[in-house]
């Protein structure tokens, strides 16, 4: 998709949605950025249509959901096979995210969740069987996420 120009209204909406999409209302966002709720809804629809907003994903605490192990598997793949291998890895049970890196030799990072070490071993074996070279397997203690600050001030706060 082609990049689009974002104005202050778009940036304010995106910041609010990143901060807490569940509690952000069109009316509340519109009030903060100076437009009507219907304008906010139209802007969100346009941002979805052009691919800026790709989805709304819950922030899951895997440990509370009985997946005690949150794992980061760092791999090497031949650059010309990287995307195809990443697509195949997404089919492995327990894999939740894959990042393809354009630079460096450790060019695939796999995030997975598991109930026990045996499940981690199974995921790792399946990754290896696909032809990826596993460089390291790390247990994630915590992950912190924040809204991208270049989208502007959080329009849901005063």
Steps between C-alpha positions, in 0.01 A plus 500: 500500500602858438592712803241765587533841660359512852366823643468591869153345521626167360801504732283577803263215414787255446662595829174452689437162337853380577469618858167325565278415203245331721421809707543763227166619368445689178327777697786528749769501234304750290466737794875492565607551136224748415283299260166319521462136598388417146819658362704281738311189384556599134871560565537162672322328211733672250808409705383138504428499124844631406674258735631739766283323760541127445307371797410525865681246714451432870795530736506149649676402821607151391601395850152568639359312197704196616782534246784538749774521239523796264791426267707694247675278244767676294579333167703528181347444159634552150368843393334360188311241709424718804142599414393152392649347815334764719163412343558132577600573860167680554335157463673363810276477807612748765658752261337841544731748324780493243728789413699489178810720517653649188844542653732269688533125488256434784213597274197321643372553855220269612281569801323195639312397812502163670361324805825319581858439388397194299277722287787746451718210386230388256465850353880528467523160328229597251677830427828314446330236280381778268864585432558795729824523695409579862753740652338536842186426697417749774228514764327841503453644848300809405406706198420869500311677224409866460330707233733641236551856626523656153126447460455782749362559844257246636169654400313303767671696778438864585 
